[in-house]
């Protein structure tokens, strides 16, 4: 009897006190706390996604027909050179060993990626992948950054106007415009700008806007450089603005309409506060709060979509570089570009998750 009484576990604490190591945070091992930390979990998942995409990119690139030597040899044979001679010239000209085992190429890629070394390009001997991408990526980020910022500011403002004037003529017109712009792909908008605004209406010269800088303009923090960069990036920026502003208008309208029905807005009006203060301090601030996370996601997804826009507008960003990497089977350059694009999207989602968890701590649990 005494043994049974001694073996009986104590009753649970009616006051809800922690009695186990699982419930008592002080008893959880430090490594376990770090492993289950919300931020660490999100970062860990982000690394896993990038690693998986990097491996898929490696094998997908080599699954395409032909290798760099075959592509270059095929171009040389068009000039009358025999295939054997063309392959010999291609092997000597390219920084690529066609006889290297696949596992050796994979290990070189993964080990280099772990040290942020993406290797050398194949068709640009002596130039690293980082140098090649670094010469084009800033222009893509510049055009996307400016276009996204303008689209979000205008979209949020027009969305609030639509919510305040809902079910009126202005609301109906802006809703139709936003729906149409949100349904048209960005590369099609770029084509319409070039053909419609440039060729038919003559508002600008599409040929003069090609490239990123005019001849003779040197990069630097000068008014000439900034003005010329904005001039050449005008069409990509306008394209990005038109491509995403419609979505932000509709989302902001829905969020503002929901906030306008909240009790605190009614109380603010009953207190006699001015409409402008209510719109900015009560309605606008709370309507934008759920959309903050989507801003980072919008920026990340545009990096991938910029490839087609830059090809249509002949803007020298990563779009043309990626196309060259595919056409010439430049595996290291292709891998580096796709990994960077994926990283931009993953980082944007990571920032959105972490930012939203700060705005709403309940997400962490």
C-alpha positions as CSV (number, residue, x, y, z in Angstrom):
1,X,0.0,0.0,0.0
2,X,2.8,2.4,0.9
3,X,4.5,1.5,-2.4
4,X,1.4,2.4,-4.4
5,X,1.0,5.7,-2.7
6,X,4.7,6.6,-3.3
7,X,4.4,5.7,-7.0
8,X,1.3,7.8,-7.6
9,X,2.3,11.0,-9.4
10,X,1.3,14.3,-7.7
11,X,-1.9,15.9,-8.9
12,X,-1.6,18.8,-11.4
13,X,-1.2,22.2,-9.9
14,X,-4.7,23.8,-9.9
15,X,-3.1,27.2,-10.2
16,X,-1.7,26.3,-13.6
17,X,2.0,26.3,-12.4
18,X,4.6,24.7,-14.7
19,X,5.5,21.3,-13.5
20,X,7.3,19.8,-16.5
21,X,10.5,20.7,-18.4
22,X,8.3,21.2,-21.5
23,X,6.2,23.9,-19.9
24,X,8.9,25.5,-17.9
25,X,10.9,27.7,-20.3
26,X,13.9,27.8,-17.9
27,X,14.4,24.1,-18.2
28,X,14.3,23.9,-22.0
29,X,17.9,23.3,-23.3
30,X,19.4,26.3,-25.0
31,X,20.0,24.5,-28.3
32,X,16.4,23.4,-28.4
33,X,15.2,27.0,-27.7
34,X,17.4,28.3,-30.6
35,X,16.2,25.5,-32.9
36,X,12.5,26.2,-32.2
37,X,12.9,30.0,-32.3
38,X,10.6,31.6,-34.8
39,X,13.3,33.6,-36.6
40,X,15.7,30.7,-36.7
41,X,13.0,28.4,-38.2
42,X,12.2,30.9,-40.9
43,X,15.9,31.5,-41.8
44,X,16.5,27.7,-41.8
45,X,13.6,27.2,-44.2
46,X,14.9,29.9,-46.4
47,X,18.3,28.2,-46.6
48,X,16.7,24.9,-47.5
49,X,14.7,26.5,-50.3
50,X,17.8,28.2,-51.8
51,X,19.8,24.9,-51.5
52,X,17.0,22.9,-53.3
53,X,16.6,25.5,-56.0
54,X,20.4,25.6,-56.5
55,X,20.5,21.8,-57.0
56,X,17.5,21.9,-59.4
57,X,19.2,24.7,-61.4
58,X,22.4,22.7,-61.7
59,X,20.8,19.5,-63.1
60,X,18.2,21.4,-65.1
61,X,20.9,23.4,-67.0
62,X,22.8,20.3,-67.9
63,X,19.6,18.6,-69.0
64,X,19.3,21.0,-71.9
65,X,20.5,19.6,-75.3
66,X,24.1,20.3,-76.0
67,X,26.9,21.7,-73.8
68,X,28.9,24.9,-74.2
69,X,31.4,23.2,-76.6
70,X,28.6,21.8,-78.8
71,X,26.9,25.2,-79.0
72,X,30.1,27.1,-80.0
73,X,31.2,24.3,-82.3
74,X,27.8,24.5,-84.1
75,X,28.3,28.2,-84.6
76,X,31.8,27.7,-86.0
77,X,30.7,25.1,-88.5
78,X,28.4,27.6,-90.1
79,X,31.5,29.4,-91.3
80,X,32.8,26.3,-93.2
81,X,34.9,24.7,-90.4
82,X,34.7,21.0,-89.8
83,X,33.1,19.7,-86.6
84,X,36.3,18.2,-85.3
85,X,38.2,21.5,-85.9
86,X,35.3,23.5,-84.4
87,X,35.2,21.4,-81.3
88,X,39.0,21.7,-80.8
89,X,38.7,25.5,-81.1
90,X,35.8,25.6,-78.8
91,X,37.6,23.5,-76.1
92,X,40.6,25.8,-76.3
93,X,38.5,29.0,-76.2
94,X,36.1,28.1,-73.4
95,X,36.7,27.7,-69.7
96,X,34.9,24.4,-69.7
97,X,36.0,20.7,-69.5
98,X,33.4,18.6,-71.3
99,X,35.0,15.4,-69.9
100,X,34.7,16.4,-66.3
101,X,32.4,14.0,-64.3
102,X,29.0,15.3,-63.3
103,X,29.6,14.7,-59.6
104,X,32.8,16.7,-59.8
105,X,31.0,19.7,-61.4
106,X,28.3,19.4,-58.8
107,X,30.7,19.4,-55.8
108,X,32.6,22.3,-57.3
109,X,29.4,24.3,-57.6
110,X,28.0,23.5,-54.1
111,X,31.3,24.0,-52.3
112,X,31.8,27.3,-54.1
113,X,28.3,28.3,-53.3
114,X,28.9,27.7,-49.6
115,X,31.8,30.2,-49.7
116,X,29.8,32.6,-52.0
117,X,32.1,31.8,-54.9
118,X,30.1,31.0,-58.0
119,X,33.1,30.3,-60.2
120,X,34.1,31.7,-63.5
121,X,31.9,32.2,-66.6
122,X,32.4,29.8,-69.5
123,X,32.0,32.2,-72.4
124,X,33.8,35.1,-70.7
125,X,37.2,33.6,-69.8
126,X,38.9,35.4,-67.0
127,X,35.6,36.9,-65.7
128,X,34.0,35.6,-62.6
129,X,30.2,35.0,-62.3
130,X,30.1,37.6,-59.5
131,X,31.7,40.2,-61.8
132,X,29.4,39.5,-64.7
133,X,26.3,39.7,-62.5
134,X,27.5,42.7,-60.7
135,X,27.7,44.7,-63.9
136,X,24.0,44.2,-64.7
137,X,22.1,43.4,-61.5
138,X,22.3,47.0,-60.1
139,X,20.4,48.3,-63.1
140,X,17.7,45.8,-62.7
141,X,17.4,46.5,-59.0
142,X,17.3,50.3,-59.7
143,X,14.5,50.1,-62.2
144,X,12.5,47.7,-60.1
145,X,13.0,49.6,-56.9
146,X,11.9,52.9,-58.3
147,X,9.0,51.4,-60.2
148,X,7.8,49.4,-57.1
149,X,8.0,52.4,-54.8
150,X,6.0,54.7,-57.2
151,X,3.4,52.0,-57.8
152,X,2.9,51.3,-54.1
153,X,2.6,55.0,-53.1
154,X,0.1,55.7,-56.0
155,X,-1.8,52.5,-55.5
156,X,-2.3,53.0,-51.8
157,X,-3.4,56.6,-52.3
158,X,-5.8,55.7,-55.1
159,X,-7.1,52.7,-53.2
160,X,-8.1,55.0,-50.3
161,X,-9.8,57.4,-52.7
162,X,-11.8,54.5,-54.2
163,X,-12.8,53.3,-50.7
164,X,-14.0,56.8,-49.7
165,X,-15.8,57.3,-53.0
166,X,-17.1,53.7,-53.3
167,X,-20.1,53.0,-55.5
168,X,-19.6,56.3,-57.3
169,X,-18.5,57.0,-60.8
170,X,-14.8,57.6,-59.8
171,X,-14.8,54.3,-57.9
172,X,-16.2,52.3,-60.9
173,X,-13.8,53.9,-63.4
174,X,-10.7,53.3,-61.2
175,X,-11.8,49.7,-60.4
176,X,-12.1,48.9,-64.1
177,X,-8.7,50.4,-64.8
178,X,-7.1,48.6,-61.9
179,X,-8.6,45.3,-63.0
180,X,-7.4,45.6,-66.5
181,X,-3.9,46.7,-65.5
182,X,-3.7,43.8,-63.0
183,X,-4.6,41.3,-65.7
184,X,-2.1,42.3,-68.4
185,X,1.4,40.8,-68.2
186,X,4.3,43.2,-67.7
187,X,6.1,42.3,-70.9
188,X,2.9,42.9,-72.9
189,X,2.6,46.4,-71.2
190,X,6.2,47.0,-72.3
191,X,5.4,46.0,-75.9
192,X,2.3,48.3,-75.9
193,X,4.4,51.2,-74.6
194,X,7.0,50.8,-77.4
195,X,4.6,50.2,-80.3
196,X,1.9,52.6,-79.1
197,X,3.7,55.4,-77.4
198,X,6.9,55.2,-79.4
199,X,6.0,54.2,-82.9
200,X,2.4,55.3,-83.5
201,X,2.0,58.3,-81.2
202,X,5.7,59.4,-81.4
203,X,5.9,60.5,-77.8
204,X,9.5,59.2,-77.5
205,X,12.2,57.4,-79.6
206,X,12.4,53.8,-78.5
207,X,15.8,53.4,-80.0
208,X,17.2,56.4,-78.1
209,X,16.0,54.9,-74.8
210,X,17.8,51.6,-75.3
211,X,20.6,50.6,-72.9
212,X,21.3,51.9,-69.4
213,X,23.5,55.0,-70.1
214,X,24.2,57.2,-73.1
215,X,27.7,57.1,-74.7
216,X,30.2,59.3,-72.8
217,X,28.3,59.4,-69.5
218,X,30.5,58.1,-66.7
219,X,28.9,56.5,-63.5
220,X,29.1,58.7,-60.5
221,X,27.1,60.8,-58.0
222,X,26.5,63.6,-60.6
223,X,23.3,65.2,-61.9
224,X,24.3,64.1,-65.4
225,X,24.6,60.4,-64.4
226,X,21.4,60.3,-62.3
227,X,19.4,62.1,-65.0
228,X,20.7,59.9,-67.8
229,X,20.1,56.7,-65.8
230,X,16.5,57.8,-65.1
231,X,16.0,58.7,-68.7
232,X,17.0,55.2,-70.0
233,X,15.1,53.5,-67.2
234,X,11.9,55.5,-67.8
235,X,10.2,52.8,-69.9
236,X,11.0,49.9,-67.5
237,X,9.9,52.0,-64.5
238,X,6.6,53.0,-66.2
239,X,6.1,49.3,-67.1
240,X,6.5,48.1,-63.6
241,X,4.3,50.9,-62.3
242,X,1.5,50.0,-64.7
243,X,1.9,46.3,-64.1
244,X,1.5,46.3,-60.3
245,X,-0.4,49.5,-59.4
246,X,-3.8,48.0,-60.2
247,X,-3.3,45.2,-57.6
248,X,-2.4,47.7,-54.9
249,X,-5.4,49.9,-55.7
250,X,-7.8,47.0,-55.3
251,X,-6.1,45.6,-52.2
252,X,-5.9,49.0,-50.5
253,X,-9.6,49.7,-51.4
254,X,-10.7,46.5,-49.8
255,X,-8.6,47.1,-46.7
256,X,-9.7,50.7,-46.3
257,X,-13.4,49.7,-46.7
258,X,-13.0,47.2,-43.9
259,X,-11.3,49.7,-41.6
260,X,-14.0,52.4,-42.3
261,X,-16.5,50.1,-40.7
262,X,-14.6,49.7,-37.4
263,X,-15.9,51.1,-34.2
264,X,-12.9,53.3,-33.5
265,X,-13.5,55.2,-36.7
266,X,-17.1,55.8,-35.7
267,X,-15.9,57.0,-32.3
268,X,-13.3,59.3,-33.9
269,X,-16.0,60.9,-36.0
270,X,-18.3,61.3,-33.0
271,X,-15.6,63.1,-31.2
272,X,-15.6,65.7,-34.0
273,X,-12.1,65.0,-35.4
274,X,-11.3,66.4,-38.8
275,X,-11.7,64.1,-41.7
276,X,-8.1,64.5,-42.8
277,X,-6.8,63.4,-39.4
278,X,-9.2,60.4,-39.4
279,X,-8.1,59.4,-42.9
280,X,-4.4,59.5,-42.1
281,X,-4.1,58.7,-38.4
282,X,-7.0,56.2,-38.0
283,X,-8.0,54.8,-41.4
284,X,-4.8,54.9,-43.5
285,X,-2.4,53.7,-40.9
286,X,-4.6,50.7,-39.9
287,X,-5.5,49.9,-43.6
288,X,-1.8,49.8,-44.6
289,X,-0.7,47.6,-41.7
290,X,-1.9,44.2,-43.2
291,X,-0.3,45.1,-46.5
292,X,3.2,45.8,-45.2
293,X,4.2,42.2,-45.6
294,X,3.0,42.1,-49.2
295,X,5.3,45.0,-50.2
296,X,8.4,42.9,-49.7
297,X,6.9,40.0,-51.6
298,X,5.9,42.3,-54.5
299,X,9.5,43.5,-54.8
300,X,10.9,39.9,-54.8
301,X,8.6,38.6,-57.4
302,X,9.3,41.5,-59.8
303,X,13.0,40.5,-60.0
304,X,12.1,37.3,-61.8
305,X,9.5,39.1,-64.1
306,X,12.1,41.7,-65.1
307,X,13.7,39.3,-67.4
308,X,11.0,39.6,-70.1
309,X,10.6,43.3,-69.7
310,X,14.3,44.0,-70.1
311,X,14.4,41.9,-73.3
312,X,11.5,43.8,-74.8
313,X,12.9,47.2,-73.9
314,X,16.5,46.3,-74.6
315,X,17.4,47.4,-71.1
316,X,20.8,46.0,-70.1
317,X,19.9,44.2,-66.9
318,X,20.0,40.6,-65.8
319,X,17.4,39.7,-68.4
320,X,19.7,39.8,-71.3
321,X,22.5,38.2,-69.3
322,X,20.2,35.3,-68.4
323,X,19.2,34.8,-72.0
324,X,22.9,34.7,-73.1
325,X,23.6,32.2,-70.4
326,X,20.8,29.9,-71.7
327,X,21.7,30.3,-75.4
328,X,25.4,29.7,-74.9
329,X,25.0,27.1,-72.1
330,X,27.1,29.1,-69.7
331,X,26.3,26.8,-66.7
332,X,28.0,28.8,-63.9
333,X,26.5,32.1,-65.1
334,X,23.0,30.5,-65.4
335,X,23.3,28.9,-62.0
336,X,24.5,32.2,-60.4
337,X,21.7,34.2,-61.9
338,X,18.9,31.8,-61.0
339,X,20.3,31.4,-57.4
340,X,20.4,35.2,-57.0
341,X,16.9,35.6,-58.4
342,X,15.6,32.9,-56.1
343,X,17.5,34.4,-53.1
344,X,15.8,37.8,-53.8
345,X,12.4,36.2,-53.7
346,X,13.2,34.1,-50.7
347,X,14.6,37.0,-48.8
348,X,11.6,39.1,-49.7
349,X,9.3,36.5,-48.2
350,X,11.6,36.1,-45.2
351,X,11.5,39.9,-44.5
352,X,7.7,39.8,-45.0
353,X,7.3,37.0,-42.4
354,X,9.6,38.6,-39.9
355,X,8.1,42.0,-40.3
356,X,4.5,40.7,-40.0
357,X,5.5,38.7,-36.9
358,X,6.6,42.0,-35.3
359,X,3.4,43.7,-36.3
360,X,1.3,40.8,-35.0
361,X,3.2,38.8,-32.4
362,X,0.4,36.1,-32.3
363,X,1.9,34.7,-35.5
364,X,5.0,33.5,-33.5
365,X,2.8,31.0,-31.6
